[in-house]
Amino acid sequence: MEKLTNILNPQQKADKLRVAWSEASNYPDVDWNPANEYVSMLERKIIEQDRTIELLQDKIEALEALGKARRQWANGEIEN
């Protein structure tokens, strides 16, 4: 779970994006409209990834709880 979160960590991606964007803005003679659109798209993707991570975390927690309940049932600790 932690590995998944680290791979898709949206905060790290957003931070890197902001740093790169601030460095790029030092060149006013460049048309930044395509870059602005790309940055906006990346920001939307970061938000989507954050939602995906939350959903996956919820599903993993539910599966872990189900596995625990099955083990308890198999050991006779709980009944149907």
C-alpha positions as CSV (number, residue, x, y, z in Angstrom):
1,M,0.0,0.0,0.0
2,E,2.7,2.4,1.0
3,K,4.6,1.6,-2.2
4,L,1.5,2.4,-4.3
5,T,1.1,5.7,-2.6
6,N,4.7,6.6,-3.1
7,I,4.6,5.7,-6.8
8,L,1.5,7.8,-7.4
9,N,2.1,10.5,-4.9
10,P,0.3,13.5,-6.4
11,Q,1.8,16.0,-4.0
12,Q,5.3,15.3,-5.1
13,K,4.3,15.6,-8.7
14,A,2.5,18.8,-8.1
15,D,5.5,20.2,-6.3
16,K,7.9,19.3,-9.1
17,L,5.4,20.8,-11.6
18,R,5.3,24.1,-9.7
19,V,9.1,24.3,-9.5
20,A,9.5,23.6,-13.2
21,W,6.8,26.1,-14.0
22,S,8.4,28.9,-11.9
23,E,11.8,28.3,-13.6
24,A,10.2,28.3,-17.1
25,S,8.5,31.7,-16.5
26,N,11.9,33.4,-16.5
27,Y,11.7,33.4,-20.3
28,P,9.0,36.0,-21.2
29,D,9.7,35.9,-24.9
30,V,8.3,32.3,-25.2
31,D,4.7,31.6,-26.0
32,W,3.6,29.7,-22.9
33,N,0.0,29.0,-24.0
34,P,0.6,25.4,-25.0
35,A,2.6,24.9,-21.8
36,N,-0.2,26.5,-19.7
37,E,-2.7,24.0,-21.3
38,Y,-0.3,21.1,-20.6
39,V,0.2,22.2,-16.9
40,S,-3.6,22.4,-16.5
41,M,-4.0,18.9,-17.9
42,L,-1.3,17.6,-15.6
43,E,-2.9,19.2,-12.6
44,R,-6.2,17.6,-13.5
45,K,-4.4,14.2,-13.8
46,I,-2.9,14.8,-10.4
47,I,-6.3,15.3,-8.9
48,E,-7.7,12.2,-10.6
49,Q,-4.7,10.2,-9.3
50,D,-5.4,11.4,-5.8
51,R,-9.0,10.2,-6.0
52,T,-7.8,6.9,-7.4
53,I,-5.4,6.4,-4.5
54,E,-8.2,7.1,-2.0
55,L,-10.4,4.6,-3.7
56,L,-7.7,2.0,-3.8
57,Q,-6.9,2.6,-0.2
58,D,-10.5,2.1,0.8
59,K,-10.7,-1.1,-1.2
60,I,-7.5,-2.5,0.3
61,E,-8.7,-1.7,3.8
62,A,-12.0,-3.5,3.0
63,L,-10.2,-6.5,1.7
64,E,-7.9,-6.6,4.7
65,A,-10.9,-6.5,7.0
66,L,-12.6,-9.3,5.0
67,G,-9.5,-11.4,5.2
68,K,-9.3,-10.9,9.0
69,A,-12.9,-11.8,9.4
70,R,-12.4,-15.0,7.3
71,R,-9.4,-16.0,9.4
72,Q,-11.4,-15.4,12.6
73,W,-14.3,-17.4,11.2
74,A,-12.0,-20.3,10.2
75,N,-10.5,-20.3,13.7
76,G,-13.9,-20.4,15.2
77,E,-13.5,-17.0,16.8
78,I,-16.7,-15.8,15.2
79,E,-19.8,-17.4,13.8
80,N,-21.7,-16.8,10.5
